[in-house]
Amino acid sequence: MPEVTVATDTEAADTKRSDARVSAGVAGAASRVAAIARNTFREAVRDRVLYNLVLFVLILTGGAVFLGELSAAQETKIIVDMGLSAALLFGVFIAIFVGVGLVYKEIERRTIYAIFAKPVGRGEFLLGKYLGLCLTLAVNVAVMGAGVSLALLYVRGGWDPLVLSIWPAVALIYVELMILVAVALLFSSFSSPALSALLTFAVFVIGHFSAALKGLAATAGGAARVLFAALYYLLPNLSNYAYITAASHGRTPTAADFFGGVAYGLAYIAVLLAASALVFQRRNFK
């Protein structure tokens, strides 16, 4: 009996030590990812292009205010249409052209060797870069959405229900941009920045025509049918996030559509990041 008790105590102690090592490993990985994300955010914020884009969107929203005054009873619709469309397009610009440079800049400046000389995994590096740019986009999209809301308050001379009802559309725009950043990161993990940008933009365009791809797959035959069906199922369905026109008319997505779109986006992002880490893990920097 004493021997059994001693063995049991030893196993319990070993289990505790193992759990402690796992917890320490997870905490260490999280801290390393957070440090990379903070540095990426600081670099992106120092980039004047981001400030110029936000300023341009705010100016465009202000222009929509004056344009709306020329159209009777259409002020709010024009402001929301132009403001959110500009937020999406320039968010896409940031997601693509900054996203494809996340890895390339570190390789070009050879700082990636110093990073990997430390106890930083390649997957941790990619995840930190991704989260840093997503944080930058969150700040930019929030500023752009706030600009549209302020424009609505100015035009209406007070409260307007659209001030709040546009925010679900703003949130879905942000999820779409998160997907594009993950796509850009995947392409940049194995190709040049120019090709990565071109491929990511193609995914953005095709992703908004998923319904057309499905129709083409149903009507085409042979190899074309297989191609269109493969594109439909492999590429992200970005039409799930197209609520700008609905928002300009005061309509919001249903809870099922909103949370379904968010869940779909997060799942797709997880797959893309896993694929990026797998490809990047096999990349030779010599």
GIHU-V513126 format. One record per residue. N is the residue number from 1. RES is the residue in one letter. PSI is psi in degrees with one decimal (* if undefined). OMEGA is omega in degrees with one decimal (NA if undefined). Layout:
# GIHU-V513126
N:RES:PSI:OMEGA + N:RES:PSI:OMEGA
This chain:
# GIHU-V513126
1:M:-45.8:177.8 + 2:P:-37.0:-179.8 + 3:E:-39.0:178.7 + 4:V:-40.6:-179.7 + 5:T:-43.2:179.0 + 6:V:-42.2:179.7 + 7:A:-40.6:179.7 + 8:T:-42.3:178.6 + 9:D:-38.3:179.4 + 10:T:-43.5:178.4 + 11:E:-40.3:179.2 + 12:A:-40.9:178.9 + 13:A:-41.9:178.4 + 14:D:-39.8:179.2 + 15:T:-42.2:179.0 + 16:K:-43.2:178.7 + 17:R:-39.1:178.6 + 18:S:-43.6:178.2 + 19:D:-39.3:179.1 + 20:A:-40.6:178.4 + 21:R:-40.6:178.9 + 22:V:-44.5:179.7 + 23:S:-41.7:178.6 + 24:A:-39.0:178.3 + 25:G:-42.4:179.1 + 26:V:-43.7:179.6 + 27:A:-40.4:178.6 + 28:G:-42.3:177.9 + 29:A:-42.2:-179.9 + 30:A:-40.1:179.9 + 31:S:-37.3:178.6 + 32:R:-42.4:177.4 + 33:V:-42.6:180.0 + 34:A:-38.8:179.2 + 35:A:-43.0:178.1 + 36:I:-40.3:179.1 + 37:A:-42.4:178.9 + 38:R:-44.4:179.4 + 39:N:-39.7:178.0 + 40:T:-41.5:178.3 + 41:F:-43.7:179.8 + 42:R:-42.7:178.6 + 43:E:-42.5:-179.0 + 44:A:-38.3:179.7 + 45:V:-33.5:178.2 + 46:R:-14.8:-179.8 + 47:D:118.4:-176.2 + 48:R:-23.4:-179.9 + 49:V:-39.5:-178.4 + 50:L:-43.8:178.8 + 51:Y:-41.6:179.8 + 52:N:-38.6:179.2 + 53:L:-44.3:178.2 + 54:V:-44.4:179.1 + 55:L:-41.4:-179.7 + 56:F:-41.7:179.6 + 57:V:-39.8:178.9 + 58:L:-39.1:176.3 + 59:I:-40.6:178.7 + 60:L:-38.4:177.6 + 61:T:-40.4:176.2 + 62:G:-38.1:176.4 + 63:G:-33.9:177.6 + 64:A:-31.2:177.4 + 65:V:-47.9:-178.6 + 66:F:-34.4:176.7 + 67:L:-38.1:179.4 + 68:G:-29.8:179.3 + 69:E:-20.0:178.3 + 70:L:-12.6:-177.5 + 71:S:111.6:-176.2 + 72:A:129.9:175.1 + 73:A:15.7:179.6 + 74:Q:9.1:-173.9 + 75:E:-52.4:-174.7 + 76:T:-38.4:179.7 + 77:K:-44.4:-178.9 + 78:I:-40.4:179.9 + 79:I:-47.0:-178.6 + 80:V:-44.4:-179.9 + 81:D:-53.2:-176.2 + 82:M:-42.6:-176.8 + 83:G:-49.4:-178.8 + 84:L:-35.5:176.8 + 85:S:-42.0:177.5 + 86:A:-40.0:178.2 + 87:A:-41.6:179.0 + 88:L:-50.0:-174.2 + 89:L:-43.1:-178.9 + 90:F:-25.9:170.0 + 91:G:-39.5:175.8 + 92:V:-41.0:178.2 + 93:F:-46.4:179.3 + 94:I:-47.6:-176.5 + 95:A:-40.3:-176.3 + 96:I:-56.6:-169.2 + 97:F:-24.6:171.5 + 98:V:-36.9:-178.3 + 99:G:-41.7:-177.9 + 100:V:-16.8:179.5 + 101:G:-1.9:-177.0 + 102:L:-46.4:-179.3 + 103:V:-41.2:-174.4 + 104:Y:-40.6:-179.0 + 105:K:-40.5:-179.7 + 106:E:-36.2:178.2 + 107:I:-42.3:-178.3 + 108:E:-41.0:179.9 + 109:R:-3.1:179.9 + 110:R:16.3:176.3 + 111:T:-16.1:-178.5 + 112:I:-27.3:178.7 + 113:Y:-39.2:177.9 + 114:A:-35.5:179.9 + 115:I:-45.8:-177.1 + 116:F:-10.6:172.7 + 117:A:-20.7:176.3 + 118:K:170.3:179.1 + 119:P:64.7:179.6 + 120:V:121.2:177.9 + 121:G:157.8:179.7 + 122:R:-36.9:176.3 + 123:G:-40.2:176.8 + 124:E:-40.4:178.6 + 125:F:-48.5:-179.5 + 126:L:-44.1:-179.2 + 127:L:-41.6:177.9 + 128:G:-42.8:177.2 + 129:K:-43.4:-179.7 + 130:Y:-48.8:-177.9 + 131:L:-34.7:178.4 + 132:G:-44.3:178.9 + 133:L:-36.2:177.2 + 134:C:-37.2:176.4 + 135:L:-41.2:176.7 + 136:T:-44.3:179.0 + 137:L:-36.2:178.8 + 138:A:-43.2:178.6 + 139:V:-44.6:-178.2 + 140:N:-44.2:179.9 + 141:V:-38.1:178.4 + 142:A:-41.6:178.5 + 143:V:-42.4:179.4 + 144:M:-44.1:177.6 + 145:G:-39.1:177.3 + 146:A:-37.0:177.5 + 147:G:-41.7:177.8 + 148:V:-41.9:-180.0 + 149:S:-42.0:178.5 + 150:L:-37.4:177.2 + 151:A:-39.8:177.9 + 152:L:-42.1:178.8 + 153:L:-38.4:-179.4 + 154:Y:-45.9:-177.0 + 155:V:-41.8:-176.7 + 156:R:-12.0:-179.4 + 157:G:22.8:-178.3 + 158:G:-156.3:-174.8 + 159:W:142.2:174.2 + 160:D:135.2:-178.8 + 161:P:-25.7:179.6 + 162:L:-23.4:-178.7 + 163:V:-38.2:178.4 + 164:L:-33.7:-173.3 + 165:S:-14.6:177.9 + 166:I:-17.3:-171.3 + 167:W:-33.3:171.4 + 168:P:-38.3:176.7 + 169:A:-38.2:177.4 + 170:V:-42.6:179.2 + 171:A:-39.7:179.2 + 172:L:-33.1:173.5 + 173:I:-42.2:-179.8 + 174:Y:-40.9:177.4 + 175:V:-41.0:177.7 + 176:E:-42.1:179.1 + 177:L:-36.1:175.8 + 178:M:-40.2:177.4 + 179:I:-43.8:-178.9 + 180:L:-37.6:176.4 + 181:V:-42.5:178.2 + 182:A:-38.5:177.1 + 183:V:-46.4:179.3 + 184:A:-39.4:179.9 + 185:L:-38.6:177.9 + 186:L:-48.9:-179.0 + 187:F:-38.6:-177.4 + 188:S:-14.0:-179.8 + 189:S:-12.3:179.9 + 190:F:-1.4:-178.2 + 191:S:177.0:-177.8 + 192:S:160.1:-180.0 + 193:P:-40.9:-178.2 + 194:A:-46.5:179.5 + 195:L:-38.5:179.1 + 196:S:-43.0:179.2 + 197:A:-42.6:-179.9 + 198:L:-45.2:-178.9 + 199:L:-39.4:179.8 + 200:T:-40.3:177.8 + 201:F:-37.1:177.4 + 202:A:-39.9:177.0 + 203:V:-40.4:178.3 + 204:F:-46.4:-178.3 + 205:V:-50.3:-177.3 + 206:I:-35.3:-178.8 + 207:G:-24.9:178.5 + 208:H:-2.1:179.0 + 209:F:36.6:-178.9 + 210:S:-37.0:179.2 + 211:A:-38.3:178.1 + 212:A:-38.7:177.5 + 213:L:-40.1:179.4 + 214:K:-39.9:177.8 + 215:G:-40.4:178.4 + 216:L:-37.9:178.6 + 217:A:-30.7:-178.8 + 218:A:-30.3:-175.6 + 219:T:-26.5:-177.8 + 220:A:170.0:179.4 + 221:G:163.0:175.1 + 222:G:-138.9:-177.2 + 223:A:-33.3:-179.4 + 224:A:-39.0:179.0 + 225:R:-42.4:178.6 + 226:V:-41.2:-179.4 + 227:L:-50.2:-178.6 + 228:F:-37.9:178.3 + 229:A:-39.9:178.8 + 230:A:-42.9:177.9 + 231:L:-39.4:-179.0 + 232:Y:-42.1:-175.4 + 233:Y:-26.9:-177.2 + 234:L:-39.1:-176.8 + 235:L:150.9:-179.2 + 236:P:140.8:178.1 + 237:N:87.7:-175.5 + 238:L:-9.8:175.9 + 239:S:-14.4:175.5 + 240:N:-17.5:-174.4 + 241:Y:9.8:-176.9 + 242:A:83.9:-179.0 + 243:Y:17.8:-177.6 + 244:I:-47.1:180.0 + 245:T:-42.3:178.1 + 246:A:-40.0:-179.9 + 247:A:-35.5:179.8 + 248:S:-20.3:176.8 + 249:H:9.4:176.5 + 250:G:10.3:-179.6 + 251:R:142.9:178.5 + 252:T:153.1:177.8 + 253:P:149.3:175.8 + 254:T:161.7:179.6 + 255:A:-39.0:180.0 + 256:A:-43.5:179.5 + 257:D:-41.9:-176.7 + 258:F:-55.1:-176.3 + 259:F:-28.5:173.7 + 260:G:-42.0:177.7 + 261:G:-40.9:178.6 + 262:V:-45.5:-179.7 + 263:A:-42.6:177.8 + 264:Y:-44.4:-179.6 + 265:G:-44.4:-179.8 + 266:L:-40.1:178.5 + 267:A:-43.1:-179.8 + 268:Y:-39.8:178.6 + 269:I:-42.5:179.8 + 270:A:-41.7:178.6 + 271:V:-43.7:180.0 + 272:L:-43.4:179.9 + 273:L:-38.4:177.1 + 274:A:-42.7:178.1 + 275:A:-40.9:178.2 + 276:S:-44.1:-179.7 + 277:A:-39.5:-179.9 + 278:L:-44.4:179.8 + 279:V:-44.6:-177.0 + 280:F:-31.0:179.6 + 281:Q:-30.4:-177.9 + 282:R:-2.9:-176.3 + 283:R:138.0:179.4 + 284:N:124.9:-177.1 + 285:F:3.9:-179.1 + 286:K:*:NA
